[in-house]
Amino acid sequence: MPTVDDILEHIGEFNFFQKQTFFFLALLSAAFTPIYVGIVFLGFIPDHRCRSPGVAELSRRCGWSLEEELNYTVPGPGPAGQAFPQQCLRYEVDWNQSALGCVDPLAGLAANRSHLPLGPCQHGWVYDTPGSSIVTEFNLVCGNSWMLDLFQSAVNVGFFVGSMCIGYIADRFGRKLCLLITILINAASGVLMAVSPTYTWMLIFRLIQGLVSKAGWLIGYILITEFVGLSYRRTVGIFYQVAFTVGLLVLAGVAYRLPHWRWLQLTVTLPNFCFLLYYWCVPESPRWLISQKKSAKAMRIIKHIAKKNGKSLPASLQSLRPDEEVGEKLNPSFLDLVRTPQIRKHTLILMYNWFTSSVLYQGLIMHMGLAGSNIYLDFFYSALVEFPAAFIIILTIDRIGRRYPWAAANMVAGAACLASVFIPEDLLWLRVTAACLGRMGITMAYEMVCLVNAELYPTFIRNLGVLVCSSMCDIGGIVTPFLVYRLTGIWHELPLVVFAVVGLVAGGLVLLLPETKGKALPETIEEAENMQR
């Protein structure tokens, strides 16, 4: 009996139906962007200063300009050992005393301002921005700055838990039903987040978005790869991720037009409700139906695909069997990932590379938001370089192989981060070039680890291996906000030094993996152990 792949060779591996379905699911991939990297705009940290009612009153009485007022609301660096950043301090001065004049009012209190006592801000902050973000609305600065880290970590916790569960749910209840449920929950929680009255409610709805959004993205990936023929599967998977890059460009434009975070959140969430129309546009995966012994339903969908593609289904192909027929069923175990030396090495290196890819990709985007230049243009330009990254992968993986382009991508990303530390601020074009090279390198590395992960494990533990290793991606996403925002408080370029080290190490470790170009997927533990030879 024929398999689905045999039938697709006759009715079209990537014809009208597959192209239409790819377009629908690519929109879903693009819509995932605001959840994954939206923190850059939702959590934008503008320049801010401590609000001082006394200084404001004196400024009105004296007719000061804003620059003159800032001389007394933003003090110079605090004394040695001061735990608060500059913007979190204020002068401990009674601004209401009549002795203070309008010309240098602090001169009569101390010969040198550095001798004046400083204290933490007590009356809130003034933000230098025409819009708003969750930072400005909920005052997530100074002593509350860790709450911004927690906000982004919460969505990555959701990614981790959701991704761990999605494999079972999609295999148990079907791809289509699971996709529609995740779309509905994601859209509803996104709207509720946009109208959340408090930080706590906003955090809860952000966590819920994380639980379902990446799961929905993964289901879309699974669906489109199951609808196309074998020869198109890798290319379609890469272009599904390119659709995510298109979402980055659109997000930059929308955020520029809508600088207020609630309107931005609402605008990028509402289109998700349109994806519920996929109930009528995207059928269930025939491969899943066959695995569930529902061959009649699978055949109806296959005939629908043939009709859409303008093909006829030969009578000899109107009976189905699963793509994989196994005799002895093997039960995978987590111990199988570390029991033998070569697979153990593969597991550890892949876990580290998933972690590194996530930390550098999200970390570079977050660090860009702290750079102080035009965040919208920087975000747009850095997203553009993801297009050549995808095309370089397509051109090299079947000509050069996987290992050397993958290692080079990690090393380029690490070297670019290290170079950015030493480039002077006035050489803006060189800093932008280095940032773009780093972004392109880590994008390539991210897409390469997705591809190679499945090629290094034998069949019976392949899904388990991908699941366990890729979970480190979400672990990396959980720690990245704390890594970026806390280290930046010590030295602005310190996160880049950390990114450089982990990226260069990742590139070196990739060279210890076997080349998988032109090799059949391993079926047994023995075959996986002998790949290096």
Buried (B, 14 or more C-beta within 10 A) or exposed (E): EBBBBBBBBBBBBBBBBBBEBBEBBBBBBBBBBBBBBBBBBBBBBBEBBBBBEBBBEBBEEBEBEEEEBBBBBBBEEBEEEEEBEBBBBBBEBEBEEEEBEEEEBBEEBEEEBEEBEBBEBEEEBBBEBEBBBBBBBBBBBBEEBBBBBBBBBBBBBBBBBBBBEBBEBBBEEBBBBBBBBBBBBBBBBBBBBBEBEEBEEBBBBBBBBBBBBBBBBBBBBBBBBBBBBBEBBBEBBBBBBBBBBBBBBBBBEBBBEBBBBBBBBBBBBEEBBEBEEBEEEBBBBBBBBBBBEBBEBBBEBBBEBBBBBEBEBEEEBBEBEBBEEEEEEEEBEEEBBBEBEBBEBBBBBBBBBBBBBBBBBBBBBBBBBBBEEEBBEBBBBBBBBBBBBBEBBBEBBEEEBBBBBBBBBBBBBBBBBBBBBEBEEEEEEEBBBBBBBBBBBBBBBBBBBBBBBBBBBBBBBBBBBBBBBBBBBBBBBBBBBBBBBBBBEEEBBBBBBBBBBBBBBBBBBBEEBBBBBEEEBBEEBEBBBEBEE
